[in-house]
Amino acid sequence: MAEGARVLVCDDDDQILRAVRVILRDAGFEALPAVDGEEALDVAAVRSPDAAIIDLVLPDIDGVEVCRRLREWSEMPIIVLSAVGDEAAKVRALAVGADDYVTKPFGPRELVARLEAVLRRAGPAAGESLITADGLEVDLSARIVRREGDEIHLTPKEFDLLRHLINNRGRLLTHRALLTAVWGPGYSDDTQVLRAHIANLRRKIEPAGIGRYIKTDPGVGYRFAA
């Protein structure tokens, strides 16, 4: 995945933000701009970008914290932008989950090359369209779900929830992470909504009485375990 990918770009410097948007547009990407950390987290939750470029110095929460909070629920590649003197912050960002860094000032070709590189590394899993697991078949592109060959009707939210669990299969996702990813930040504490949708999803995809696919970690969250 490269051309056409959506890229979250967070920087409080209007000139840099405009420049990066032009660089990405010319390279065939769609830029999703944000001017501070909180806006970046909101855009990430609502727009589901394929990658992120995050400045380390932001006016509200710093870029390291943005990376840490994104990594609570997302595996998208993250590139941090750092000034020459940001060595310690750069190391901390990499430690909490950033994939690469670009030092300011940077050249357009370097930024695009690094972005394409992290997208290539994420590509095989991110581009996987047809998932099969123990009798369950999920076509992520066509939004079709079958169990033992029979098609199952899911509501849009049920499918989005299943897709997010599958894309992070084997990984425990907290209630807040799932709510933010599927419903948006305004629902981050609405665990009753999540529990109701998980119950409906299980009723539709699980063989009767067998918790085969979605596992519960009580009080914490859920994982797709098949």
Secondary structure, DSSP 4 states (H G I P E B T S, - for coil): --TT-EEEEE-S-HHHHHHHHHHHHHTT-EEEEESSHHHHHHHHHHH--SEEEEES--SSS-HHHHHHHHHTT----EEEEE-TT-HHHHHHHHHTT--EEEESS--HHHHHHHHHHHHHHHHHHHT--EEEETTEEEETTTTEEEETTEEE---HHHHHHHHHHHHTTTS-EEHHHHHHHHT-GGGTT-HHHHHHHHHHHHHHHSPTT---SEEEETTTEEEE--
